[in-house]
Amino acid sequence: MMLALPEEGAREVFADRRSVLVGGGFPPAQAVPVHGGYRVTGQAGFVSGAHLASWVFAFAMIVDDGQPRLGPGGAPAMLIAVLRRNECELLDTWHTMGLRSSGSHDFKYPDVFVPTSRTAPLAPLVNPNPLFSGPVYRARLWAGHPAFALTGLGTARAALDATVELASRKTPNFMTQQVADSRSVQRLLGRAEAKWRAARAYVYETVDELWQHQLTGEFVTHEHAIDMQLASSFAIESAREITESLHEIAGSTGFREGSPLERLFRDAHTMSQHAFASQARYESAAKAILGRENDWAFFRL
């Protein structure tokens, strides 16, 4: 788990059960060590749910005398710092093709003091305090991937349902046959439905395998990580391909702003660019399979 705070900090952040914790990872902020904590300065984007935030977390490099502190292996030492919402500035930057309602704006934090109790090293979770000893935390950094995968599949499911409804009532201009009676439409819809069911089953099967392993008291393995990455990337890719097929079925109805298919098409394609599950992550998973040096940090932690 990325955010295994010390017990004191965790109790502070989650004292209110309604607390909403949001954050962005890149570019990394700078964390300058001072007495009792760090001075954190930076700005990060893609902070989904920014308007709902109670707390904001920042990924930061530890900087000593203007230079990044190096950790084992020569990589910069990284931490996650949790800042109070009123110490951060929300910047209205989320103007996008899709996923507009996620509110994934930038947050800026200028020289904010963060006590050590509200920081955690960006590293594998080892010997956690009692608050983070449950099985869910044994997913290491892979707990978030299913959320992206299932959001994509939810988008594709909504598009499938909308297309079935549309095909049952629409007769194209200059045609006498309803869309639902077209053999080419039936083929496209059948393939899209099968692809959705296959991707969903893949994700659920993978999550279940990881969860059963975590219930034994063990952390997920490198092989589990490969499985989760592949399942997530396949789900997002499938969602994009499904909305493309359904857009073809919808015809002119699909590109009108009043149609849900127009929005779902944009959302699925925007989601397919997310770093967690983009096409490039297939390469990252393959490097892990082949034992090659990996460019994706999640396989190195």
Secondary structure, DSSP 8 states (H G I E B T S, - for coil): -TT---HHHHHHHTSSTT--EEEEEEEEEEEEEETTEEEEEEEEEEETTGGG-SEEEEEEEEEETTEE-B-GGG-B-EEEEEEEGGGSEEE-----SS-GGG--EEEEEEEEEEEGGGEEESS---S--GGG-SGGGGGGGGSSHHHHHHHHHHHHHHHHHHHHHHHTT---TT-SS-GGG-HHHHHHHHHHHHHHHHHHHHHHHHHHHHHHHHTTT----HHHHHHHHHHHHHHHHHHHHHHHHHHHHHGGGGGSTTSHHHHHHHHHHHHTT-TTTSTHHHHHHHHHHHT---SSGGGT-
